[in-house]
Amino acid sequence: MFIGKMTLSQSSLFGQIDDLQDLTFIERPIRRSLKTAEEIDKLTVDEDLNDIERAVYLLSSGQDVQRASVIVNLPSLVRQNPAETFRRVVPKVREVLHVAGADMQLAAAGSFLTVLQDDIVLIQTHTHSILQIVLLNLDHRDGVVSSAWLETLLSAIDALPKETIRQEILSPLVSKAQLSQSVAARLASCRILGKAAAKFESSKDLLPVVRSLCQDVEYEVRSCMCRQLESIARGIGMDHTKVVVLPELVELAQDEGSTVRLAAFDTIINLLEMFDSDDRTRVIFPLVKTFCEKCFKADEAVLASLSYQYGKMCHGLSASFTDEQHLWFLEFYKKLCCLGLQHENGHCESQPYPLELENKYALVRTNCAYNFPAMMLFADPNHFLSELYRTFSSLCHDPEISVRRTAAEGFHEVVKLLGPNVHYVHKELIILLQDDSLEVLDALLNHLQDTLELATSRGEGTGPESKQVNVPELVPALVAAEQKAASSLRWRVHEKLLQRYSCLPRVITGDQIYFRFLQRMFGIITTNSVLPVQREAARTLCMFLRYNRKQEQRQEIISKITQELAQGRSYWNRLRFLDLCEIAIDLFSKSYFCKYFLIQALELVSDPVANVRYKLCHMLPRLRSTIRLPADKHLLQQLEFCVRKLLCREKDKDVVATVRKTVLELDKMDITEPPFSLMQYHKRHERDLLDQKKEKEENLLLEMELLERQQSEAKLAGEKHADKKRKSALCRPTFQALPSTVTQLYGTALHSLLPPP
């Protein structure tokens, strides 16, 4: 036994020694990586040198890291001493860049761009030397470095004077655009031409170079130059565009390269306003029609861009269309919306295509969904049912999530355009609310308030008589959407949905909210594990309570808040009650809050959990701000009693520290004395006016409830009276006139009370 123990301890000891030896081997490379005395000496610079001399010395004999540091700090040197920097430092930088690596080249490109764009430094006399360095490095063998210098030059063109651009940039450009130059040089020339053309009112001198690049042997150059024709056309004006640019675009639109044809099509669409009606009818329309037909039959690569630009194209050409041409473009759009689909029993299903082609078709349909509101305007919203309803329904039923998501994103625009005919798309709204993909629901939530309000409106006026239109299955769909979001792991979508549901008092009846949504809000507050979701549910619950128009239901909601939250068994629920109080302070009037919430909040001063008392301490100043003297003097006494109780009995050190800070803050809040400054007076006056408005709205809701109850009782009595005398036809008008009277008195006011969209 003893020998065994000795052996075990010895082996463990030797094992520890081996581990220490391993650590020494690990440490050796670290020691070798430290700087030697010679290396430190090389990096040392004489402290007596000024900034310019130090920069010249480091560029001449310093290490790469020191040279890079000088180049990065070049703009500050120019600001401090421009003359000496350009005389001594910039030539050294030019020499260093001949042998510099990519990192130093990229740093230099950024520094020179800063110098060229600096308005403080007058560099007109030095732009030649800077631009020579930039132009020299455009031909760098590293494509990344070359692109960086090109971006520097393009950005600098905006800050340079016209004469400098003409002499320093455009003059050498003629030779750079020749066929003898590399493809990269010709591509750079295209982009420089397009950028520089925007600086001049007339760029006619550039047209021969432009024409030469449009007819380049490389399709990349032709495509790049075609993309620049828009800015060149705007520079030379409408007359020269018609004579020079339009013929080039027509030729490029028939190019053998698909990227060139696509560039020509995009440029034509972007320049439509620069062509007159005759050009649109005689040249553009046949060209675009032929382009669309060819793309649909044999060029799927261009279809995506065509479908994306389609709405803009139709609007730009619509004034020149005949009825037949208008119908042709509308029918072609419908074909694009169904590209790659087969319809069976009213539903869309993807046809079996290769995956790459299927993805292209899905992108085309997604772009069509994006353009649908524009195409509604093109077709006239009054013809929606006959012309576009089936297409819209197809997009909402599309098997691809991206298509349905895009349709959901623009749904509010569709219902806005439909106006009084919004009931046409009620079915599609329900379908999107119940979509299997949470991405679709998330997209619909972005404008759900506008969508629901428009979808439930008759389009007659702005009062409540235009609301409460029955949308079949709307409430079950809203309930199902919330359940789907709650069951997912994407709590932010759930939080957004609850925030959007605060608009429901404008959309559905109070009874529907009370019986279908209120209990769910309580369930989320008490059982959900995500704090932002719980707080948003509490906010929505307060909105439901704020705009509920039945006294019995309001009392029951408040009672439930007290029982399940303020007096809940879980301290987590009591914390959520305090969150709800913070929301209620902002939403309700002071009198309403003090009547229903303040006492329950103050009772938590005796809560057994320190976290609850800690949060209550933080809230005490806000709670005191709701008390109005002298009417609420008894409430102020209760609040002061709570503070004294905390000061005398509290044992938790964090709560004690918070109470002491809170007491100091409460001492500064003197409600009875006037404010000490004019600004304080205005702020207090604004708060008082806002509180008066809230209280007035709450009283108005009570009056409306009383009138509606009287109306209901009068209607019931009238019906009984009519049954007795069997003269219902004569009695009904007397009692049916009351709703319109109530609406005239309170309809507009109620609409202003409801939560804003």
C-alpha positions in Angstrom: 0.0 0.0 0.0 2.8 2.4 1.0 4.9 1.6 -2.0 1.9 2.1 -4.2 1.3 5.5 -2.8 4.9 6.5 -3.2 4.9 5.4 -6.8 1.7 7.3 -7.5 3.0 10.5 -6.0 6.3 10.2 -7.8 4.6 9.7 -11.2 2.4 12.7 -10.6 5.5 14.7 -9.6 7.4 13.7 -12.7 4.3 14.5 -14.8 4.3 18.0 -13.4 8.0 18.4 -14.3 7.3 17.2 -17.8 4.6 19.8 -18.1 6.9 22.6 -17.0 9.5 21.5 -19.5 6.8 21.7 -22.2 6.1 25.2 -21.2 9.8 26.2 -21.6 9.7 24.9 -25.2 6.6 27.0 -25.8 8.2 30.1 -24.4 11.3 30.0 -26.6 9.6 31.2 -29.8 8.1 34.0 -27.9 11.5 35.2 -26.8 12.8 35.0 -30.3 9.9 37.1 -31.6 10.9 40.1 -29.4 12.8 43.0 -31.0 16.6 42.9 -30.8 18.7 45.8 -29.9 19.7 46.4 -33.6 16.0 46.3 -34.7 15.1 48.8 -31.9 17.9 51.0 -33.0 16.6 51.0 -36.6 13.1 52.0 -35.4 14.4 54.9 -33.3 14.1 58.4 -34.7 15.8 61.5 -33.5 13.4 63.5 -31.3 14.7 66.8 -32.5 13.4 66.4 -36.1 10.2 68.3 -37.0 7.2 66.6 -38.6 8.3 67.2 -42.2 11.9 66.1 -41.6 10.7 63.0 -39.7 8.4 62.1 -42.5 11.1 62.4 -45.1 13.6 60.4 -43.0 11.0 57.6 -42.4 10.1 57.4 -46.1 13.8 57.3 -47.1 15.2 54.8 -44.6 12.4 53.7 -42.3 10.7 50.3 -42.0 7.5 49.5 -44.0 5.3 50.1 -40.9 6.8 53.5 -40.5 6.4 54.4 -44.1 2.8 53.3 -44.0 2.3 55.5 -40.9 3.6 58.5 -42.7 1.3 57.9 -45.7 -1.7 57.5 -43.4 -0.9 60.8 -41.7 -0.3 62.6 -45.0 -3.6 64.7 -44.8 -2.6 66.1 -41.4 0.8 67.1 -42.7 -0.8 68.9 -45.7 -3.1 70.8 -43.3 -0.1 71.8 -41.1 2.4 72.8 -43.8 1.1 72.3 -47.3 4.0 74.0 -49.2 6.8 71.9 -47.5 4.7 68.7 -47.6 4.2 68.9 -51.4 7.8 70.0 -52.0 9.5 67.4 -49.8 7.1 64.6 -48.7 4.9 63.9 -51.7 7.8 63.2 -54.1 9.2 60.7 -51.5 5.7 59.1 -51.3 5.7 58.7 -55.1 9.1 57.0 -55.0 8.0 54.6 -52.2 4.8 53.6 -54.1 6.8 52.2 -57.0 7.9 49.3 -54.7 5.2 49.4 -52.1 2.9 46.5 -51.3 -0.9 46.3 -51.7 -1.6 47.5 -48.1 0.5 50.6 -48.5 -1.0 51.3 -51.9 -4.5 51.1 -50.4 -3.5 53.4 -47.6 -2.1 55.9 -50.1 -5.3 55.9 -52.2 -7.3 56.8 -49.1 -4.9 59.5 -48.0 -4.8 61.2 -51.4 -8.6 61.1 -51.6 -8.8 62.9 -48.3 -6.3 65.5 -49.5 -8.2 66.1 -52.8 -11.5 66.5 -51.0 -10.2 68.8 -48.2 -11.8 72.2 -48.6 -9.6 73.8 -45.9 -6.3 73.3 -47.8 -5.8 75.3 -51.0 -4.3 72.7 -53.3 -5.0 74.2 -56.7 -1.3 74.6 -57.3 -0.5 71.0 -56.2 -3.3 69.0 -57.8 -1.1 68.2 -60.8 1.4 66.3 -58.7 -1.3 64.5 -56.8 -3.3 63.5 -59.9 -0.2 62.3 -61.6 0.4 59.9 -58.8 -3.3 58.7 -58.9 -3.3 58.3 -62.7 0.1 56.5 -62.6 -1.2 53.9 -60.2 -4.5 53.2 -62.1 -2.5 50.7 -64.2 -1.3 48.8 -61.1 -0.9 45.0 -61.8 -2.9 44.2 -58.7 -6.6 44.5 -59.6 -7.7 45.4 -56.0 -5.1 48.2 -55.9 -6.0 49.5 -59.3 -9.7 49.6 -58.3 -8.9 51.5 -55.1 -7.0 54.2 -57.1 -9.9 54.4 -59.6 -12.4 54.9 -56.8 -10.1 57.6 -55.4 -10.1 59.4 -58.7 -13.9 59.1 -59.2 -14.6 60.5 -55.8 -12.1 63.3 -56.3 -13.8 64.4 -59.5 -16.7 65.7 -57.4 -14.4 68.0 -55.5 -12.1 69.2 -58.3 -12.7 72.3 -60.5 -13.9 71.8 -64.1 -10.7 73.1 -65.7 -8.6 70.8 -63.6 -10.7 67.8 -64.7 -10.4 68.8 -68.3 -6.7 69.3 -68.3 -5.5 66.7 -65.9 -8.0 63.8 -66.3 -9.8 64.1 -69.6 -6.9 65.0 -71.8 -4.8 61.9 -71.0 -8.1 59.8 -71.2 -8.1 59.8 -75.0 -5.0 57.6 -75.2 -6.2 55.4 -72.3 -9.4 54.6 -74.3 -7.6 53.2 -77.4 -7.8 49.6 -78.3 -4.1 49.2 -77.8 -4.6 49.7 -74.1 -5.5 46.9 -71.7 -9.2 46.0 -71.0 -8.8 47.3 -67.4 -7.6 50.7 -68.7 -10.5 50.9 -71.1 -13.0 50.0 -68.4 -11.5 52.7 -66.2 -11.9 55.2 -69.0 -15.6 54.3 -69.3 -16.2 55.0 -65.7 -14.2 58.2 -65.7 -16.1 59.5 -68.7 -19.4 58.8 -67.1 -18.3 60.6 -63.9 -16.7 63.6 -65.6 -19.6 64.1 -67.9 -21.9 65.1 -65.0 -19.6 68.0 -64.2 -20.1 69.7 -67.6 -23.2 71.3 -69.1 -22.0 70.2 -72.5 -19.8 67.2 -73.1 -19.8 67.1 -77.0 -16.0 66.9 -77.1 -16.2 63.5 -75.4 -18.6 61.9 -77.9 -16.0 60.4 -80.3 -14.4 58.6 -77.4 -17.8 57.5 -76.1 -18.8 56.2 -79.5 -15.5 54.3 -79.8 -15.9 52.6 -76.4 -19.5 51.7 -77.2 -18.2 49.8 -80.3 -15.3 48.2 -78.4 -14.4 44.6 -79.3 -14.8 43.4 -75.7 -18.3 43.0 -74.4 -17.3 44.1 -70.9 -16.2 47.5 -72.2 -19.4 47.9 -74.3 -21.5 47.0 -71.3 -19.6 49.4 -68.9 -19.8 52.3 -71.4 -23.5 51.6 -71.9 -24.0 52.0 -68.2 -22.4 55.5 -68.4 -24.6 56.7 -71.2 -27.2 58.0 -68.8 -24.9 60.5 -67.1 -23.4 61.4 -70.5 -26.9 62.0 -72.0 -27.9 64.3 -69.1 -24.6 66.2 -69.6 -25.0 66.8 -73.4 -28.8 67.6 -73.3 -31.9 66.3 -75.1 -31.0 67.3 -78.6 -27.6 65.6 -78.7 -29.0 62.6 -76.8 -31.5 62.1 -79.6 -28.9 62.3 -82.3 -25.9 60.6 -80.7 -26.9 58.5 -77.6 -30.2 57.0 -78.8 -28.7 55.4 -82.0 -26.0 53.8 -79.8 -28.5 52.5 -77.4 -30.6 51.0 -80.1 -27.5 49.2 -81.5 -26.4 48.1 -78.0 -29.9 46.7 -77.3 -29.4 44.3 -80.1 -25.8 43.3 -79.1 -24.8 39.6 -79.0 -23.8 39.9 -75.3 -26.7 39.5 -72.8 -25.0 41.9 -70.3 -24.7 44.5 -73.0 -28.4 44.2 -73.9 -29.3 44.4 -70.3 -27.2 47.5 -69.8 -28.9 49.1 -72.8 -32.3 48.2 -71.6 -31.7 49.7 -68.1 -30.2 52.9 -69.6 -33.2 53.3 -71.9 -35.7 53.0 -69.0 -33.7 55.5 -66.9 -33.6 58.0 -69.8 -37.3 57.7 -70.8 -38.1 61.3 -69.7 -35.4 62.6 -72.1 -37.1 61.2 -75.2 -40.0 62.9 -76.8 -43.3 61.3 -77.6 -42.3 60.6 -81.2 -39.1 58.8 -80.1 -41.0 56.7 -77.6 -43.7 55.7 -80.1 -41.5 55.2 -83.1 -38.2 53.9 -81.6 -38.5 53.0 -77.9 -41.7 51.0 -77.9 -40.8 48.6 -80.8 -37.4 48.2 -79.2 -38.7 47.4 -75.8 -41.4 45.1 -77.1 -38.8 43.1 -79.1 -36.5 43.0 -76.1 -39.3 41.7 -73.9 -40.3 39.0 -76.4 -36.7 37.8 -76.9 -36.0 37.7 -73.2 -39.2 35.7 -72.5 -38.4 33.1 -75.1 -34.6 32.6 -74.9 -32.8 34.9 -72.4 -33.7 34.0 -68.8 -30.6 35.9 -67.6 -32.0 39.2 -68.5 -35.6 38.5 -67.3 -34.7 39.4 -63.7 -33.7 42.9 -64.6 -36.6 43.3 -67.0 -39.1 42.3 -64.4 -37.5 44.6 -61.8 -37.7 47.6 -64.2 -41.1 46.7 -65.6 -43.2 49.0 -63.5 -41.0 52.0 -64.2 -40.9 51.2 -67.9 -44.7 51.0 -68.2 -45.2 54.3 -66.5 -42.6 56.0 -68.6 -44.2 54.8 -71.8 -47.9 54.7 -70.9 -48.6 58.2 -72.3 -47.4 57.0 -75.7 -49.3 53.7 -75.7 -52.4 52.9 -77.7 -55.1 50.8 -76.1 -53.7 47.8 -77.9 -50.1 48.4 -76.8 -51.3 49.1 -73.2 -53.1 45.7 -73.2 -50.0 43.9 -74.6 -47.7 45.1 -71.8 -50.3 44.3 -69.2 -50.7 40.7 -70.6 -47.0 40.3 -70.7 -46.7 41.3 -67.0 -49.3 38.6 -66.2 -47.1 36.1 -68.0 -44.1 37.1 -66.0 -46.1 36.7 -62.7 -46.8 33.1 -63.6 -43.4 32.2 -65.1 -42.4 28.7 -64.0 -45.8 27.9 -62.4 -48.7 25.6 -63.2 -52.2 26.3 -61.8 -54.2 23.5 -60.4 -57.5 24.0 -58.5 -56.8 27.6 -58.0 -53.3 27.0 -56.4 -49.9 27.7 -57.8 -47.3 24.9 -58.0 -43.7 25.0 -59.3 -43.1 23.1 -62.5 -40.1 20.8 -62.5 -37.2 22.8 -63.8 -33.4 22.7 -63.2 -32.6 24.3 -59.9 -30.8 27.3 -61.4 -33.6 28.0 -63.8 -36.2 27.6 -61.0 -34.3 30.2 -58.9 -34.3 32.7 -61.8 -38.0 32.3 -62.4 -38.6 32.8 -58.6 -36.6 36.0 -58.8 -38.7 37.2 -61.7 -41.9 36.6 -59.8 -40.5 38.3 -56.8 -39.7 41.4 -58.9 -43.3 41.2 -60.3 -44.7 41.2 -56.8 -42.5 44.3 -56.0 -43.9 46.1 -59.1 -47.6 45.1 -58.5 -48.7 48.5 -57.0 -47.2 50.3 -60.0 -48.9 47.9 -62.4 -52.2 48.6 -60.6 -51.8 52.3 -61.4 -50.9 51.3 -65.0 -54.0 49.2 -65.4 -56.3 51.6 -63.4 -57.4 50.4 -59.9 -61.0 50.4 -61.1 -60.2 47.5 -63.4 -58.4 45.5 -60.6 -61.1 42.8 -60.4 -61.2 42.0 -64.1 -57.5 42.6 -65.0 -55.3 41.9 -62.0 -57.1 40.1 -59.2 -56.1 36.6 -60.4 -52.5 37.7 -60.8 -52.4 39.2 -57.3 -54.0 36.1 -55.8 -51.4 34.0 -57.6 -48.6 36.0 -56.1 -50.1 35.6 -52.6 -50.3 31.9 -53.1 -46.9 31.5 -54.8 -44.9 28.4 -53.6 -41.8 30.6 -53.1 -41.5 32.4 -49.8 -39.7 35.3 -51.4 -42.6 36.0 -53.7 -45.2 35.9 -50.9 -43.0 38.0 -48.7 -42.7 40.7 -51.3 -46.4 40.6 -51.9 -47.0 41.1 -48.2 -44.5 44.0 -48.1 -46.6 45.9 -50.7 -50.0 44.8 -49.5 -50.8 48.2 -47.8 -50.2 49.9 -51.1 -52.6 47.6 -52.8 -55.4 48.2 -50.3 -54.7 52.0 -50.4 -55.2 52.0 -54.2 -58.3 49.9 -54.1 -60.1 52.4 -51.8 -63.8 51.4 -51.5 -63.2 48.2 -53.3 -60.8 46.9 -50.7 -63.0 43.9 -50.0 -61.7 42.3 -53.2 -58.5 41.3 -51.3 -59.9 40.4 -47.9 -59.3 36.7 -48.7 -55.6 37.4 -49.6 -55.1 39.3 -46.4 -56.3 36.3 -44.4 -54.1 34.0 -46.4 -51.0 36.1 -45.7 -51.8 36.3 -42.0 -52.0 32.6 -41.9 -49.0 31.9 -44.1 -46.8 29.0 -43.0 -43.6 31.1 -43.2 -42.9 33.6 -40.4 -40.9 35.7 -43.0 -44.2 36.5 -44.8 -45.9 37.4 -41.5 -42.9 39.6 -40.6 -43.1 41.5 -43.9 -46.9 42.0 -43.4 -46.3 43.4 -39.9 -44.3 46.3 -41.2 -47.5 48.2 -42.3 -50.1 46.0 -40.6 -51.8 49.0 -38.9 -52.4 50.8 -42.2 -53.4 47.5 -43.9 -56.0 46.6 -41.3 -57.5 50.1 -41.1 -57.9 50.3 -44.8 -59.1 46.7 -45.1 -61.9 47.3 -42.6 -62.9 50.7 -44.0 -65.9 51.3 -46.3 -64.0 54.3 -47.7 -66.7 56.8 -46.5 -65.4 59.6 -44.4 -63.1 59.4 -41.4 -65.6 58.7 -38.6 -66.3 55.4 -36.9 -69.1 54.8 -39.3 -66.4 53.9 -41.8 -64.9 51.3 -39.5 -66.0 48.0 -38.1 -66.6 46.4 -41.5 -66.8 42.7 -41.0 -63.9 41.0 -42.6 -64.5 37.2 -42.7 -62.1 35.2 -40.6 -60.0 38.3 -39.7 -60.1 37.8 -35.9 -59.3 34.0 -36.1 -56.4 34.9 -38.5 -55.0 37.5 -36.2 -55.2 35.0 -33.3 -53.5 32.3 -35.3 -50.8 34.8 -36.4 -50.0 35.6 -32.8 -49.9 31.9 -31.8 -47.5 31.2 -34.7 -45.2 34.0 -33.7 -45.3 32.9 -30.1 -44.4 29.3 -30.9 -41.4 30.3 -33.0 -37.9 31.1 -31.7 -38.0 34.5 -33.3 -39.2 36.6 -30.3 -38.5 39.9 -32.1 -41.3 39.0 -34.6 -43.6 38.3 -31.7 -42.7 41.6 -30.1 -43.4 43.5 -33.3 -46.7 41.7 -33.8 -47.9 42.6 -30.3 -46.8 46.2 -30.9 -48.9 46.3 -34.1 -51.9 44.8 -32.4 -52.3 48.0 -30.4 -54.2 49.3 -33.4 -57.0 46.7 -33.0 -59.4 49.1 -31.2 -59.5 50.9 -34.6 -60.2 47.7 -36.5 -62.4 45.3 -34.6 -65.1 45.6 -31.9 -64.4 45.9 -28.2 -66.1 42.6 -27.6 -63.9 40.8 -30.1 -60.9 42.3 -28.3 -62.2 41.4 -24.9 -63.1 37.8 -25.6 -60.3 36.8 -28.1 -57.2 38.9 -27.2 -57.3 40.1 -23.6 -56.8 36.7 -21.9 -54.0 36.0 -24.3 -52.2 39.2 -23.3 -52.4 38.2 -19.7 -51.0 34.8 -20.6 -48.0 36.3 -22.4 -47.3 38.7 -19.5 -47.4 35.9 -16.9 -45.9 32.9 -18.8 -43.6 34.2 -21.6 -39.9 34.0 -20.9 -38.8 36.9 -23.0 -38.9 40.3 -21.2 -39.3 42.6 -24.2 -42.3 40.4 -25.3 -43.8 40.6 -21.9 -43.5 44.4 -21.8 -45.0 44.8 -25.3 -47.9 42.6 -24.2 -48.4 44.9 -21.2 -48.4 47.9 -23.4 -50.9 46.4 -25.8 -53.1 45.4 -22.8 -53.1 49.0 -21.6 -54.1 50.1 -25.1 -57.0 47.7 -25.0 -58.1 49.0 -21.6 -57.7 52.6 -22.7 -60.1 52.3 -25.6 -62.6 49.8 -24.2 -66.0 51.4 -24.1 -67.8 49.1 -21.6 -67.5 49.9 -17.9 -68.1 46.3 -16.8 -65.3 45.1 -19.0 -62.9 47.8 -17.9 -63.6 47.0 -14.3 -63.0 43.3 -14.9 -59.7 44.0 -16.7 -58.4 46.2 -13.9 -59.5 43.6 -11.3 -57.6 41.0 -13.2 -54.5 43.2 -13.4 -54.6 43.6 -9.6 -55.2 39.9 -8.9 -52.8 38.3 -11.4 -50.1 40.9 -11.5 -50.1 43.3 -8.5 -51.0 40.6 -6.1 -49.6 37.6 -8.1 -47.9 34.8 -6.4 -44.8 35.1 -8.6 -42.5 38.1 -8.0 -41.9 38.1 -11.7 -45.6 39.0 -12.2 -45.4 41.8 -9.7 -42.4 43.2 -11.5 -44.4 43.2 -14.7 -47.2 45.1 -12.9 -44.7 47.9 -12.2 -43.7 47.8 -15.9 -47.4 48.2 -16.7 -47.7 51.1 -14.3 -44.9 52.9 -16.2 -46.8 52.4 -19.4 -50.1 53.5 -17.8 -48.5 56.8 -16.5 -47.8 57.7 -20.2 -51.1 56.5 -21.6 -53.7 57.5 -19.0 -54.5 60.7 -17.3 -53.1 61.3 -13.8 -56.6 61.0 -12.2 -57.2 57.7 -13.9 -53.9 56.3 -12.9 -54.2 57.4 -9.3 -57.7 55.9 -9.1 -56.8 52.4 -10.4 -53.1 51.8 -10.2 -51.3 54.0 -7.7 -52.4 52.4 -4.4 -51.7 48.9 -5.7 -48.2 50.0 -6.7 -47.5 51.6 -3.3 -48.6 48.4 -1.5 -45.6 46.6 -3.0 -43.4 48.5 -0.5 -43.9 45.5 1.8 -43.1 42.9 -1.0 -41.0 40.1 0.4 -38.7 40.1 -2.7 -36.0 42.8 -2.7 -36.0 43.2 -6.5 -39.7 44.3 -6.4 -39.0 46.9 -3.7 -35.8 48.0 -5.6 -37.9 48.7 -8.8 -40.6 50.4 -6.8 -37.9 52.7 -5.3 -36.8 53.7 -8.8 -40.4 54.5 -9.8 -41.3 56.6 -6.7 -40.5 60.0 -8.5 -42.7 59.0 -11.4 -45.5 57.9 -9.1 -45.3 61.2 -7.3 -45.6 63.1 -10.5 -49.1 61.7 -11.0 -50.3 63.2 -7.7 -52.1 66.5 -8.0 -52.5 68.7 -5.0 -54.5 69.6 -3.1 -57.1 67.1 -4.4 -54.7 64.1 -3.9 -53.2 65.1 -0.6 -54.1 61.7 0.9 -52.2 59.9 -1.8 -49.2 62.1 -1.2 -49.4 61.1 2.5 -49.4 57.4 1.6 -46.4 57.8 -0.7 -44.5 59.6 2.0 -45.5 56.8 4.5 -44.0 54.3 2.0 -40.7 56.2 1.8 -40.5 56.4 5.6 -41.2 52.7 5.9 -38.4 51.9 3.4 -36.0 54.2 5.3 -36.8 52.6 8.7 -37.2 48.9 7.9 -35.3 48.2 4.7 -32.4 45.8 5.2 -31.3 45.1 1.6 -28.2 47.3 1.0 -29.1 48.0 -2.7 -32.6 49.0 -1.9 -31.4 51.2 0.9 -28.9 53.0 -1.4 -31.7 53.5 -4.0 -34.1 54.8 -1.4 -31.6 57.5 -0.2 -31.1 58.6 -3.8 -34.8 58.7 -4.4 -35.4 60.8 -1.3 -33.1 63.4 -2.6 -34.9 63.4 -5.9 -38.3 63.6 -4.3 -37.1 66.6 -2.2 -36.4 68.5 -5.5 -40.0 67.8 -6.7 -42.1 70.5 -5.1 -45.5 70.2 -6.6 -47.0 73.1 -4.8 -44.5 75.8 -5.6 -44.3 77.5 -9.0 -41.4 76.7 -11.4 -38.2 78.7 -11.0 -37.7 79.4 -14.8 -39.7 80.2 -17.9 -38.6 76.9 -19.5 -39.8 74.9 -16.5 -43.1 76.8 -16.7 -43.6 75.9 -20.3 -42.8 72.3 -19.8 -45.2 72.0 -16.8 -47.9 73.8 -18.8 -47.5 71.4 -21.7 -47.7 68.4 -19.3 -50.8 69.9 -17.8 -52.5 70.4 -21.2 -51.7 66.9 -22.3 -53.1 65.5 -19.0 -56.3 67.6 -19.5 -56.6 66.2 -23.0 -56.3 62.6 -21.8 -58.9 63.2 -19.0 -61.2 64.8 -21.5 -61.0 61.8 -23.8 -61.6 59.4 -20.9 -64.7 61.3 -20.0 -65.9 61.4 -23.6 -65.6 57.6 -23.7 -67.8 57.4 -20.6 -70.4 59.7 -22.2 -70.4 57.7 -25.4 -70.9 54.5 -23.4 -73.9 56.1 -21.6 -75.4 57.3 -24.9 -75.0 53.9 -26.5 -76.6 52.2 -23.5 -79.5 54.7 -23.7 -79.7 54.0 -27.4 -79.8 50.3 -26.9 -82.5 50.6 -24.2 -84.5 52.9 -26.4 -84.2 50.5 -29.3 -85.3 47.6 -27.2 -88.3 49.5 -25.8 -89.2 50.5 -29.3 -89.2 47.0 -30.5 -91.4 45.9 -27.7 -93.8 48.7 -28.3 -93.8 47.8 -32.0 -94.6 44.2 -31.3 -97.5 45.2 -29.1 -99.1 47.5 -31.6 -97.9 45.6 -34.7 -96.8 48.9 -36.3 -93.0 48.3 -36.6 -92.8 50.1 -39.9 -93.9 53.4 -38.4 -91.8 53.1 -35.2 -88.4 52.0 -36.5 -87.4 55.4 -38.1 -87.8 57.1 -34.7 -85.3 54.8 -33.1 -83.0 54.3 -36.1 -82.3 58.0 -36.2 -80.5 57.9 -32.9 -77.3 56.2 -34.1 -76.6 58.9 -36.7 -77.2 61.5 -34.0 -74.7 59.8 -31.7 -72.3 59.5 -34.6 -72.6 63.2 -35.5 -72.0 64.3 -31.9 -69.2 61.9 -30.9 -68.0 60.1 -34.1 -65.2 62.4 -35.1 -64.1 62.8 -31.5 -63.9 59.0 -31.0 -61.8 58.6 -34.1 -59.3 61.1 -32.7 -59.1 59.2 -29.5 -58.2 55.9 -31.0 -54.5 55.0 -31.2 -52.6 56.6 -34.1 -51.6 54.2 -37.0 
